[in-house]
Amino acid sequence: LGETAIASASPELFFRRHGFRVVTRPMKGTALRGRFAAEDEARARRLRASAKERAENLMIVDMARHDLGRIAETGSVRVD
């Protein structure tokens, strides 16, 4: 395992490596921040309730699982 570094300017976790373990937390779906906490909560509820946003999230999780599966030990990729 070399000394490679990757810089990313994104709120999502592209990946984190701990020894031979890799964790990724892809995100899909965006909403502007509200002016108040109640607006943030309402916008978050709309994101969670959106079939389109859910489908996009499932697609990116499946892509990440597939990509990790290509380099991982067979049967070791887990989605939580």
Summary of the structure (lengths in Angstrom):
residues: 80
radius of gyration: 16.0
end to end distance: 26.0
largest distance: 47.1
contacts: 134
relative contact order: 0.12
helix: 42%
strand: 14%
